[in-house]
Amino acid sequence: MFCLSADDLRKRIAGFGDGPACFNRELTERGGSAVSFDPIYQFTRGDIERRIEEVRVTVMEQTRLNKDNYVWTRIKNLNELENVRMSAMRRFLNDYDMSKTERRYVYHELPNRLPYEDGHFDIGLSSHFLLIYTSLGYDFHIAAMTEMLRVCRKYGCFR
Ligand SMILES: C[S@@+](CC[C@H](N)C(=O)[O-])C[C@H]1O[C@@H](n2cnc3c(N)ncnc32)[C@H](O)[C@@H]1O
């Protein structure tokens, strides 16, 4: 999604609104460095796992209703999409407890100030977070991006 080069993947990367996704795990396995930030990291693995199961049917139903708005080339259909998503979430859950001492998943809610100095991260990323919660409003988005840009030298957003 972000067209990250091999060189990018060796840099210090921050993921904002990373949720139950497995980019952090995959990059760590490849020897890279990622810190993920999300309010859901205040919860235990069991809490997050239960919540994933609770919303699974609703999320897939919403996707089915909006399926004409997606490009079905790499992922061919809704079943495949569900399998890909669930497998990413399982990888995240397995990593979540293991990573506690490494502080790779940090409980944080934007636009609150992050505990890092200016330009600490080389690259900041966010996917399916900004511009999807329209109820958060304009001021939230400007403040959140300002804080992300403070701690990251470069920033990419995928909606
Ligand atoms: C749709 S999920 C996307 C998860 C992941 N980035 C992905 O692409 O699969 C949106 C995430 O944004 C997080 N989020 C919501 N409000 C936030 C905030 N104020 N600061 C940081 N993350 C937030 C949610 O907890 C959720 O995990």
The ligand as an SDF file (V2000), in Angstrom:
LIG
                    3D

 27 29  0  0  0  0  0  0  0  0999 V2000
  -10.0890    0.2460   10.8300 C   0  0  0  0  0  0  0  0  0  0  0  0
   -8.8320    0.0650   12.0360 S   0  0  0  0  0  0  0  0  0  0  0  0
   -7.3590   -0.0500   11.0020 C   0  0  0  0  0  0  0  0  0  0  0  0
   -6.3200   -0.9380   11.6020 C   0  0  0  0  0  0  0  0  0  0  0  0
   -5.0710   -1.1240   10.7330 C   0  0  0  0  0  0  0  0  0  0  0  0
   -4.3810    0.1330   10.5110 N   0  0  0  0  0  0  0  0  0  0  0  0
   -5.4240   -1.7660    9.4290 C   0  0  0  0  0  0  0  0  0  0  0  0
   -5.2520   -1.1250    8.3740 O   0  0  0  0  0  0  0  0  0  0  0  0
   -5.8510   -2.9260    9.4330 O   0  0  0  0  0  0  0  0  0  0  0  0
   -8.6880    1.7260   12.7020 C   0  0  0  0  0  0  0  0  0  0  0  0
   -7.8490    1.7880   13.9530 C   0  0  0  0  0  0  0  0  0  0  0  0
   -7.7180    3.1540   14.3630 O   0  0  0  0  0  0  0  0  0  0  0  0
   -7.6750    3.1660   15.7730 C   0  0  0  0  0  0  0  0  0  0  0  0
   -7.9750    4.5140   16.3070 N   0  0  0  0  0  0  0  0  0  0  0  0
   -9.1830    5.0860   16.4900 C   0  0  0  0  0  0  0  0  0  0  0  0
   -9.0600    6.2980   17.0380 N   0  0  0  0  0  0  0  0  0  0  0  0
   -7.7290    6.5060   17.2320 C   0  0  0  0  0  0  0  0  0  0  0  0
   -6.9570    7.5810   17.7860 C   0  0  0  0  0  0  0  0  0  0  0  0
   -7.5480    8.6900   18.2610 N   0  0  0  0  0  0  0  0  0  0  0  0
   -5.5990    7.4650   17.8070 N   0  0  0  0  0  0  0  0  0  0  0  0
   -4.9990    6.3510   17.3260 C   0  0  0  0  0  0  0  0  0  0  0  0
   -5.6790    5.2990   16.8040 N   0  0  0  0  0  0  0  0  0  0  0  0
   -7.0260    5.3710   16.7560 C   0  0  0  0  0  0  0  0  0  0  0  0
   -8.7140    2.1250   16.1640 C   0  0  0  0  0  0  0  0  0  0  0  0
   -8.5470    1.6890   17.5070 O   0  0  0  0  0  0  0  0  0  0  0  0
   -8.4560    1.0390   15.1320 C   0  0  0  0  0  0  0  0  0  0  0  0
   -7.5690    0.0400   15.5960 O   0  0  0  0  0  0  0  0  0  0  0  0
  1  2  1  0
  2  3  1  0
  2 10  1  0
  3  4  1  0
  4  5  1  0
  5  6  1  0
  5  7  1  0
  7  8  2  0
  7  9  1  0
 10 11  1  0
 11 12  1  0
 11 26  1  0
 12 13  1  0
 13 14  1  0
 13 24  1  0
 14 15  1  0
 14 23  1  0
 15 16  2  0
 16 17  1  0
 17 18  1  0
 17 23  2  0
 18 19  1  0
 18 20  2  0
 20 21  1  0
 21 22  2  0
 22 23  1  0
 24 25  1  0
 24 26  1  0
 26 27  1  0
M  CHG  2   2   1   9  -1
M  END
$$$$
